[in-house]
Amino acid sequence: MTAAQDPDDYADKAERLAWVQELEKAGYVDVFYGDESGFCLTSAIPYGWQFPGEHVATQPRHSQRFNVLGFYNAATNELHAAAREGSLDAAFVLDALDAWAATRTRPTVLVLDNARIHHTAAFQALLDNWEAQNVHIFYLPTYSPHLNKIETLWRKIKYEWLRPEAYATFQTLKTAVWYILDRVGRQYTIRFTA
């Protein structure tokens, strides 16, 4: 928990999330974790090692971004993904979430972080529609990415499953990311422990 979190809100939401996860184990609901992630040719690691007295510098460079919106069930390793080059604006997120919600045939809880896009007026206006489809949005406490299991999926893709040769060009990166996304749950799986 960080200093910016409300301890009571964190405790309440963490307890409610644990309860929802128990409902999933009992077979009453499906729980999906939603989030956006970006892939590009430039390194996201803003630090490095150097010898004392040695000056090390890197040239900043800009790269295109391949952004992915995912809905991930950690119990079954089921992933639904939508992606595009450039930013994921509200219209893209809403269209993707709407299309995914329409495929749900069981009561479903979608766990989301508190990104600004998830609290826009347009997003809030669709909550009743999704509830009518038995898709319920659960907002995590602020500053708690460790509770969003799709974050583990993004880490595995970026730092374990993507091979160095994927970064040869932007096209090879996109192809490699799609290859992995299409095989999550079969070739690429994560075992979460309780």
N, C-alpha and C positions, 0 to 999 in steps of 0.2 A: 504494500500500500504506500502511495506517495503522499507527501505533505499537502498536495492540492486536492486530495480526495476527502470527501466527507466520510468519516469512519462508520457512521450509522448507515448511510446509504450503501457503502461498500458491503458491510456485513449483511444488510437486508437483501441486496441483490445477489450476493454470492450464495446466500442460503436458498433463495428462490430458484437460482440456477441449478443448484444441487438437487432440489426437489424435482425440477423439470427433467433433469438427467435420470433421476430414479423412475419417473413416469415412463421415460423412453425404455429403460431396462425392463420394466414390467410390460412393455408392449402397447402402451396406451397412446403414445405420440411418437412422431419422428422429430428429432432435433437436428437442425442444420445451423451451421455457423457461416455467416456472410461477411465478406470483406473484399476490398480492392487491393491489388498489388501491381507494381510496375516492373518491367524488365527492360534494361537498356545495356548498351555496350560499355558504359563508363562504370567504374567501380563505385560501390556505395559505402566502402569502408574508408572513413575519413581520418585514419591514423596509420602510422607505420613505425618501424624501428630504425634507429640510426646510432652511430658511434658518437661518444661525447666529442664535441667540437666540430663534428661533420655537419655541413649544411646540405639538407636534402630538400628538393623542390619538385613539384609535379606541375605540369601544365594542365589547367582546367580545360576540359573539352565538353562539348555538348553532344548529346546523342539523342536520336529519336527514342521514344518510349512506346513500348507495347504494353498496354494496360489491360488487366484481367479483373473481372468481377466474378467471384466464385460463391457458390452455395454448397457447403461441404458437410456431409454427415460423417462424423468421426467413428460412429459405431459400425457402419457398413463400408466406409471409405468411398461412398458415392459422392461424385462431384458433378455439379452443373456449372459450366463456365461460359461467359460471354467476354469477348475481347475486341479491342480495336487499337489502332495507332492513335496517339494523342490522348488528351484528357478524357476521363469518363465524366461527362456532364450529367446533370440531374435527369434529363430526358432519357439518356442511355440507361442509367441505373433503373429508372422507373419502368421502362419498357422491358428490360431484362428480368426484373423482379416480377413484373406482371405476368410475363410469359411463363416463368418458372412456377409461380403460384398456381397458374391454370393447370399445370401438370400434376399437382398434388392430389392424391386420392385418399390420404389419411390425415387426421389432425396433425398439424405441423407447427413447430415453434422455430422461428428464425431468430437467431441470436446475432445482434449487430452492435458495433461500437457506436460511439457518439459523434461520428463524423458529421460535419455541418450538412452534408448532402442528405443524411438520414433524418434530418429535422426540418427540411424545407417545407413550406406550405403545401407544395405539390405532393410531396411524400406523405405528409400527414393527411391530406385529402383522400389518399387511397387506402388508408388503414382499414376503414369500414368495408371496402370491397374485399380486401384480403381476408379479413375476419369472416366475411360471408362465405369465403372459400375454405374456411377452417385453417387459415394460415395466420399465426399470431406472432407479432413482433415483440421480442424481448430485448430491451436495451441494457447493455452491460454498465456497470459503474464506470465513471470516468477514469481514465488512465489505468486500464486493466487489460492490456492486450494478452496477458498470460491466461485469461479466462476464455479467450476466443480461440478455439482449437484449429481454426483454419490458418492461424498465424504459424503453427507448426508445419502445416503443408507448404506454405510459402517458403519457409526456411529450408525445408527439405529440397524443394525444387531448385532454389537459388544456390544453395551451398553444398548440395550432395548429388542431386540427380542430373543437373545440367553439366555437361562435360565441357572442358575448356574449348574444344573445337566449335562449340555452339556459338562462341563469341567472335567468329571470324568476320561475319557481316551481320547487319541488322536482319536480313532475310534468313540467314541460317539460325539466328537466335529465335525469331518468330516461329520458324518451322520446328525447332527443338522444343520450344515451350508448348506448342500445340500437340506435338507428339506425346509429351508427358501428360498434359491435361487430358488427352483422349484415353490414356491408359491408367489413370488413377483408379484404384480399386481392383485392378487386375495385375498389371506388371509393377505398378508403384503403389505400395500400401504402407500405412503407418499403424502400428499397434499401440493404442493408448492403454495405459494401466489405470485402474481406479484410484 
